[in-house]
Amino acid sequence: MKRTKWEYLVSHTEDELTRLGQEGWELVSVVPVPDGKANRFYYKRPAPTVSESITLEQRSRVLKEGQEV
């Protein structure tokens, strides 16, 4: 049985929720910060395979090049 490997992310702002969701991140927990002014957002998503990583890296490079034009 193949086990899923996960990658994790912690964010301190709610502004990123939509973008991170579009990138495949799943919000798993919201924890209040002791000062009461903010929350800490915890995300997870399946870690990409080697071939998926290469594809994602290539996509990022193409998008960056397009922005520089």
N, C-alpha and C positions, 0 to 999 in steps of 0.2 A: 504494500500500500504506500503510495507516494504521499508524503506530507507537504502541506502548503507552507512555504516560508513567507514570513511577513516582514514588512518594513513599517516603521512607526515615525510619527511626526508630532511635535508639540507646537502649538501656536498660541499666541497671546492676544490675538485680535479676531473679532467676529467678522471683520471685513473680508476675510479670505475664504469663508465657508463655501460660497458658490464656485469660485475658481478651483479650490481643492476638490470639491465634489466632482467637477468636470474632469479632473485629472485622476479620478478613481479612488480618492481617499474617502474613507468611511469614518464619520465622527463616532467615537465609541464612548467618550466621557467628557463631561464639563465639570471642572473643579474650581470652586471659588478660591481666589487668592486671599490670604489672610487680611490684607489691607482693605478688602471690601470694594475696591475700585475696579477690579477686573476679574476675568475668569481665565482659566487655562484650558485649552481645547486639545484633546488627545485624539489622534487619527491613526488608522491602520489601513493597509491595502496589501494585496498579495505582491510579494517581491517579483519583479520581472525575471524571466529566464535570461540566459546569456543572449540568445537571438533577439528577444524583445528589447533588451538593454541596448544592443547595437542599433536597432531600429529607432528607439527613442532618442538616442544620441544623434543619429543622423537627422531626425526630424527637428530636433532643437537647433542643430547647426544650420539647416535650411531656413528655419524661421528667423534666426538671428541675421543671416545673410540678407534675407528679404527686407528686414527692418533697416539695414544699413544703406539700402539703395535710395 
